[in-house]
Amino acid sequence: MFKALYTTNFLSVLNDNYQKMLGMLVVTSWVSSDLKPLVISIAGAALVLPYIFCSPLADRVAQLYGKKKVVRVCKILEIPIVLLSVIGFLIKDPNLFPQYRYSTIIATFLVILAIFLIGIQSSMYSPAKYGLIRDIGGVENVSKGMGGMESLSFLGMLLATAIAAFMLDNFSDNSIVYSSLLIVLAIAGYVTSLFIKADETIDTEKNSLNPFHYMRSTHALALNYKGLNSVIYILSIFWWFATTIQLSVIVYCQDVLGLEKGEPAIIMCIAAIGISLGCIISGYIGNHSKNEIIRVPLYGIILSLGLVILFLLSARYYKIFTIIIFFVGILGGLFKVPLDAVIQRTVKHDQLNTILAYFNQISFLFMLLASITYYIITCILPQRYVFLMLAIVMFMASIWLKILLRSKDISICNRDGK
């Protein structure tokens, strides 16, 4: 049922994250230690800014031309975008070109530009791919569809990180090897998108392309659904948490734990395994229990405790650090999927793409905030205080959700999507 969509999304996530991981790990090796947090923050911001400004356009395009067509066009545009990254990596390869004065600046610019463009491509693609879940499987298969989609997404992140680590450990002096995989994955993703089949209705209603007006008007639309805005903001806090973890682990593992270039990527792989496993478990439970969201605050509180342990942990216990990161990942998956399912089940079919585009705006605004808060915290305090900040915010989000559920300010039983 979901095979073609799952495969296309998996290859897309794999390539996006492989490109981003290569970019972050390689570019940070080109610059001095004091510039690493700044470069990481710029790269993170470059990926998320397009989601804030392009989401209204993504909604309009999907309404006019259909979600399947949007997915296919975005996949074919991925090919020239990844070529920019390839050129950036090749410029810095001493085996191919002599290292002249401005090679680092030019290569860094091209790699970050490619990350920015892949952000635009992904922001156009994201609402369409999630909107297709209900078109393909119906409301009765939303939990299964979301669980499978999210688990494969995090599996793609996992493999991207693992492949990046392997490539950099074994082919760091041969940029042709590790950069050519970007092109192969982009082509494969386009091919699989051709097999997606879904019964969808093309809506010709035109929403505003002004991102700020769009955000206000869609916020008002979401008020028609009990607790929907609260769910979207809590999910956005989760994405703030996930983005900050990804940004911090790279530098924390290098500068605090003293791990080599490929080793931080391995730890991030382990975190991705945990999240993927949590999504699979949550998708299975959600298909058999419509009230799985009731347990989400507990998952968030336990996750917060894990982050506090990471804050208190001595740098020499890197194995314990890795184990805790794994369980934090599982709890993250358990926390996320039930909230995603609430959106899919609650919103009317003809408004779902609009709400998903709005959700993209809000969640990626929080991801941009993650780049900013990460940079501020690391400028003022040691790296480990990032984990304390994450623990406090996730704990507060969990308590907020608990209060909403107790006061019945979130509808958890609407499964018809009509």
N, C-alpha and C positions, 0 to 999 in steps of 0.2 A: 504493500500500500504506500508506504513512505520511502521506499528504497531509493528512488532517483533523487528525491528532495534531500534525504539524509546524506547521500553520497556527494551531491553537489555542495551542500553546506559544509560537510566534513572537509572536502578538498579546499574550499574557500577559507575556512578557519585555519586549516593547516598551513596554507600558503601565506595568509595575512600574518599569522603569528611567527612563522618561520622567517618572513621578511623583517618583521619588527624585532624578533629576537636577534637575528644576525646583525641588524642595524645597531641595536643597543649595545650588544657585546663587542662588536667590531669597532664601532665609533668610539666607545669609551676606552678602547685600547689605543686609539690614536691620540687621545688628549691626556692632559695631566690629571692627577687625582683630584685637585681642587675644582676642576671643571666637570667632573663626572656627574654630580647631582644636577647641575644646570643642563647638561646635554640630555640626560635621562628625562628631565622634566619637559624640555622642549620637544623631544621625540614623542613623549606621551601626549602633550598638548596638540601636536600636529595630527595625531591620529583621531582625537576626539572632537576638535573644533568643527569639522565638517558636519558632524551629526547634529550640532546645535542649529546650524544655519541651513543645512540642506534637507532636513526632515520634512518641511512643508512641501518642497519640490518633489521629494520621494513619494509623498502621499498623492500629489497631483498626477504625477506620471503613472503611478500604479492604477489610479482611477481611470485615466484616459486610455491607457494601452493594455492594461491587464498585468497581473503579477508575474505570470510565466514569462512574458516578453521582457519585462524589466529585469528579471533574474538572468535571462540569456544575454541581453545586451551588456549588463554589468560584468558578466563573466568574460565576454570577449574583450572588453575594455581593460580588464586586468592584465592582459598580455603586454601591451605597450608600457603600462605603468611599472611592472616589475623590471622591465628592461632598463629603466632609470637606475634602480638599485644595482643592477648588474654592472652598468657603466661606472657607478661610483666605486664599487668594490675593485673593478679592474684598474681604475686609475691609481689606486693605492697599492697595487700589486707590484713589488719591486722586480719580479721576474718578467713583467711585461713592459713596464714603463719606468724610466728613471725618475727618481723622487725629486721633483723640482719644488720651488719655494711655496707655491700655493696649492699643492696637490691635496693636502689635508683639508683645507678650507673647501675646495671644490668638491672633493669626494664626500665630505660630511654634508654639504648642502644638497647634493644629489640624492643621497640616501634618505635624508630627512624629508626632502621634497617628495620622494616616492612614498614615504610613509604617510605624508599629508594627502597625496592623491589617492592612495589606497583607502584612506579614511573617507574621502568623498565617494569613491566607488562603493564602499561597504555601507555608507549611510543611505545610499539610494537603493541598495539591495536588501537591507535588513527588514524593513516593514513588509516587503513583498514576500520574503521567504517565510516569515512567521505567520503572515496572513494566509499562506497556502496550507498551513497545517489543518485548519478547520475546513478549507475547501476540499482537501483530499480525504480526510478521515471523519469529518462530521464532529459535532459537539461531544458525542459519546466516546470519542477516541482522543480528546484533547490532552488528558494527562499522559496517556501513552505517547502521543505525538510530541508533547513538550519534553517529557522525560527523555525520550530517545534523541530528540534534537539537541537538547542541552548536554546530555552525556557524551554524544559524539562531538559536540563543539569543544567540550573540555578535553576529550580524548585527542582532538585535533591540536589543541594547545599543548597537550602533553607531548605528542609525537613531534610537533614543531620544535619544542624545546629540546627534546632528546636528539633530534636530527641535527639541530644547530650545535649542540654540545659535541656530538660525534664529529661533525664536519670541522669544527674549529680545533678539536683535539688532534685530528688526523690529517686535515688538509688546510691548515691555517695559512700555509705558504702557497696555496694554489687556489686563487679566487675563482678560476673557471669552474672548478669542481663544485664548490658549495653554492655558487651563484646560478649555475645553469639549472639547478633543481627548481628554482623559482619559475622559470619558463615552462618546464615540464608540467608542474602542478597547475599552472594557470590554464594551459591548453586542456589538460584532463578535466578540470572543473567545467570548462565550457562544453565539452563533449557530453558529460553526464547531465548537464542542464537540459539538453535536447530531449531527454527521456522523461521529463516531469510531465505528468498528466493530472489535470484537476478541472473540476466544474466550477468556474468562477463567473461572477457577474461583473461587467465593467460599468462602474458608476461614473457618470459624466458631471456630477456636481463639482463645482470649482471652489476650493478653499483658498484662503489667502496665502500668498507666497512670502509675505513679510513674517520672518521667524518669530518676532515678538508678538505681533497681532495673532499669529497662528497659535502661539502658546497660550495666550489669554483666552481666545475663543474656544480652544479645545479643552482647556481647564474647565470652562463653564459647561461644555458638553459632558465632560466626565462627572460633573456634579449630579447628573441625572441618574447615575449609578451609585448606590449606597456604598460609601467607603472606598470607591475606586481610586480617587486621588491619593488617599492615604496609602493604599497598596503600592501605587506607582512611586511615591516618595520613599517608602521603606525599601522597595526594590532598588531604587536609585542610591540609597545609602549603602546597600549591599555592593553595588558596582563601584562606589567610592572606596569601600573597603578592599574589594578584589584588585582594583587598579593600584591602590597604595601598596598592597602586599607585593604585587608584581614589580613595582618600581623599587621598593626597599630591599627585597631579597637579593637582587643583583648586586647592589653596592654593599649591603650588610655582609653577604657571604665573602666578597672580595676583601673588604677593608677591615671587618671585625673578626670574621672567622678565618681569614687568611687563606681562602680557597682559590684555586687556579681558575682560569678562564672558563673551562667547560664544566667545572664542578657546581657552580651556582645554577647552571641550567639543569643539572641532574636533580637538584633539590626542588626546582620549580616543576620538574616532571613529576616528582613524587606528590607535590601539592595538587597538580592537575589530575593525577590518578585518583586522589582522594575526592576531589570535586566531582569527577566523572562517576565514581562509584556512588557518591551521595545522590547524584541526579538519577541514576538508574534505580536505586532503592526507592527514592521518593516517587518516581514515575510509576513504579509497580504498586506502591502503597496507595497512591492517589487514584489509580484505576479501580481500586477495591474499597476505597473509603473517601467519601466526598468531604469529610470533615478533617482531613489531614492537616489543614491550616491551624487547627487548635494547638498542635504540638510545636509549631514553628517558633513561638517565643522561647520555649525551653531549649531548642537547638541553638538559638541566638545567644542565650545566656551562657550555655556551656562553651560555645565558641569564644565568647568574651573571656572566660576563665582561662582557656588555652592561650589566648593572646597575652594575658597577664603573666602566665608562666614563661612565655618567650621573653617578656620584658625583664623578668627577674633572673633568667637563666644566665649562667656564666658563659663566656664566649668559648671556653674550652670544651663544653659539652655539645659539640655540633651534631652528634648522633641523636641525642635527645631532642635537639632543635628540629631535626629532620622528621622524627616520629611525630612530634606535636604538630608540625606543619601539615603532615599527612591527615591527621584527625581533624584539624581545623578545616581542611579541604572537604572532608566528608560532611561535616556539619554545615559548611557553606552550601553544598548541593542540596542537603535536606531543607535548608532555610529558603532557598531560592525557588525551586520548582513549584511548590504549592501556591506561592504568590503569583507566579506566571500563569498558572492554571486558572486562578480567579479572574484574571483579565480576559483570557480566552473564553471562559464560560459565561461571563457576565455581559459582555458587550454585544449589542446587536450586530448581525452579520455585515450590514452595509456601513457600519461605523467602525468596524474593527481596525481596518487599515489606518484610519485617521487616528484612533487612540494609540495604536502601536507606533506611529510616527511621532506622536506627542510624547509617548513614553521614551522613545529614543532621544528626543530633545532633552528631557529632564535627566535621564540616566547619564547621558554623555556630558551634560553640564556638570553633574557631580563628578564624573571622571576627570574633567578639566580641573575642577576644584581639588581633586586628589593630587594632580601634578603640582598645583600651587601650594597646598598645605604640606605636602611632602617636602618641597624645597624649603619652605619657611621653617619647619620643624628641624630639619637637618642643618640649617644655618645657625640655629639657636642652641639646640641640644644634641647630645650623642644619638647615633642611629637607633639604638634600642628604644628610645622614647616614642618612636613611631608606633611600636606595638602597643604601648600604653594608650596612646591616642585612639588607636583603632578599637581597643577593648572598651574604652569608655563610650565611644559613639555607638558601637554595635549593641552594647548593653542597653543604652537609652532607647535605641530603635526597637529592641525586643520588648522592653517594658511598654513602649508606646503601642505596639501591636497587641500586647496582652490586654491593655486597657480598652482598646478599640473592640477586641473580641468579647471581652467581658460585658461591655456596654451595648453589644450587638450593633456597633456602628459599621460593621463590614458584613455584607451579605455573603454567606459561605455556602448557600444551598442552591443558588441559581445555576442550573446546568443546561438550560435550554438555548441560551444565546440568542433569544428572539426579542 
